[in-house]
Amino acid sequence: AQKITQTQPGMFVQEKEAVTLDCTYDTSDQSYGLFWYKQPSSGEMIFLIYQGSYDEQNATEGRYSLNFQKARKSANLVISASQLGDSAMYFCAMSGYNTGNQFYFGTGTSLTVIP
Amino acid sequence: DGGITQSPKYLFRKEGQNVTLSCEQNLNHDAMYWYRQDPGQGLRLIYYSQIVNDFQKGDIAEGYSVSREKKESFPLTVTSAQKNPTAFYLCASKVGGREQFFGPGTRLTVL
């Protein structure tokens, strides 16, 4: 069974500071992908970053980086230099090779950036 | 511009009525998905389709139906059998093993 756990319902960060959003996962697949999405109040889901299970380097996309610790089954999102526009819900997701392209989402973390 | 469109943005339904939510993509993606999101919660998979004329149930398919007659289109019908249909519905598509692309969503309210 696939499962994504996000244990932080809400987080606050000062503008221009870095913040880490936690994500742990459980899977029996050897090959899988990990994803982070941002959902502003408008409701759209915006793809942020992807990490493959066989990627040796942590993924980075601009101010976003993914701290991938395979042995611990964690895939934390790091946002550097937070901006007011980063205030949103953030979802961690996983897709496994043996699960037929299904995605499994966590319950999300609400991030608020304080001026 | 390539993307996913969902219509309508807001939908109101009386109890006992069936309603159909539209999802169209021009990304030439093979796989399409429907999710339901309730307030303060994550996304739950309703149905997905990997190719035309084929689809599979997700975790919460009861009370919903879909069709996939064209690659570009994956409409979702919320039937009267769905007892608590008020929610935010998101359609997505993908190709290969990478990320899903999402539409803007439809907010369904039962009156």
HADDOCK unambig.tbl for C-alpha pairs under 7 A between the chains (distance, minus, plus):
assign (segid A and resid 43 and name CA) (segid B and resid 104 and name CA) 6.77 0.50 0.50
assign (segid A and resid 43 and name CA) (segid B and resid 105 and name CA) 6.91 0.50 0.50
assign (segid A and resid 44 and name CA) (segid B and resid 103 and name CA) 6.83 0.50 0.50
assign (segid A and resid 44 and name CA) (segid B and resid 104 and name CA) 4.89 0.50 0.50
assign (segid A and resid 44 and name CA) (segid B and resid 105 and name CA) 6.71 0.50 0.50
assign (segid A and resid 45 and name CA) (segid B and resid 102 and name CA) 5.95 0.50 0.50
assign (segid A and resid 105 and name CA) (segid B and resid 42 and name CA) 6.17 0.50 0.50
assign (segid A and resid 105 and name CA) (segid B and resid 43 and name CA) 6.00 0.50 0.50
assign (segid A and resid 106 and name CA) (segid B and resid 42 and name CA) 5.80 0.50 0.50
assign (segid A and resid 107 and name CA) (segid B and resid 41 and name CA) 5.20 0.50 0.50
assign (segid A and resid 107 and name CA) (segid B and resid 42 and name CA) 4.17 0.50 0.50
assign (segid A and resid 108 and name CA) (segid B and resid 42 and name CA) 6.04 0.50 0.50
